Amino acid sequence: MKNLSFFLFLLLIIPISMKGQTLQEKLGYPADAKLLIIHGDDVGVSHSQNQATFKAMQKGLVTSTSMMVPAPWSAEVAVMAKEIENPDIGIHITLTNEWLHYNWGPEAGKENVAGLANSIGHMYPSCAEVSEHASPEEVEMEVRAQIKTAKAMGIDITHLDSHMGCMFFGRPEYLRIYVKLALENKIPAMINRELYQGLIQPNLDLFAGMNVDKLPIIDQIIMADEEAYEKGMEKFYTQALKNLPSGVHVLLIHLAFDDVEMNAVTAGHDSFHAPWRQQDYDFFTSEEAKKLIEENNIKLISWREIGKVL
């Protein structure tokens, strides 16, 4: 009996990574491998965003992107995708419209998901307003509509992620929908260990009937913030690559050109604006960035590869 008790105690203290293969091992790499997805967010939001992102996928280091289906330039994504062999394109689940003079409404139609549209039919600018007005049923209808439209455009969806994090930090039921639709479509959802341990594991009752243990969990989501921009994006990304630990990580960036269109789209914003996005493009299409990847033994992968473990 004492031996049994000791064995059960050991099971409790053994880290998750020791109980089975790490995600990098499941992908066919050594346990100490440094795997990185360089992910360009927000395609579909503008022509400038689309051009910069796809150029960085073709000639630079970007291995993945995700599209904002309700945004005005999403149809162009499907056209550009044909120029790349097996492009890694996910759904950047879009429940908000944060720009001042550049607007869109829900893909499912404001009549069907009234809680996702303001008085003039546009999406709300913040996740807090979405949580206040949109029921879980409306959110699920909208996400399904975005997935359906992308498939109708010919997009082979590789994963789900969330614009502004509304699916993570809105109502708890939104996260359930996020996980549910990823499992239903047999594609990964962008979830790191922090989100999994902080929001999913403590609320397993919310995910009853779902095989959440099938979700491939990445280690880190790395993204520059306003402080990083002030200190210099090149410095931030250089340090991130040099200090990348073993594991599977996502470096989340936003690429566009600092042109008339993108400045008009991002007018009134002090962050994630056109100059910010140009710097992301410049760094991740540079020889310096390629050299850092090589020198630090980082292997670039995509969500398409991670999807295979499902």
Secondary structure as UniProt FT lines:
FT   HELIX           2..13
FT   HELIX           16..19
FT   HELIX           23..26
FT   TURN            27..28
FT   TURN            31..32
FT   STRAND          34..43
FT   HELIX           47..59
FT   STRAND          64..67
FT   TURN            69..70
FT   TURN            72..73
FT   HELIX           74..81
FT   TURN            82..83
FT   STRAND          89..93
FT   TURN            107..108
FT   TURN            110..112
FT   HELIX           114..116
FT   TURN            119..120
FT   HELIX           127..133
FT   HELIX           136..152
FT   TURN            153..154
FT   STRAND          157..162
FT   HELIX           163..165
FT   HELIX           166..169
FT   HELIX           172..185
FT   HELIX           193..195
FT   HELIX           196..200
FT   HELIX           201..207
FT   TURN            208..209
FT   HELIX           212..214
FT   STRAND          220..222
FT   HELIX           226..231
FT   HELIX           233..242
FT   STRAND          247..254
FT   HELIX           260..265
FT   TURN            266..268
FT   HELIX           274..284
FT   HELIX           287..295
FT   TURN            296..297
FT   STRAND          298..300
FT   HELIX           303..307
FT   TURN            308..309
//
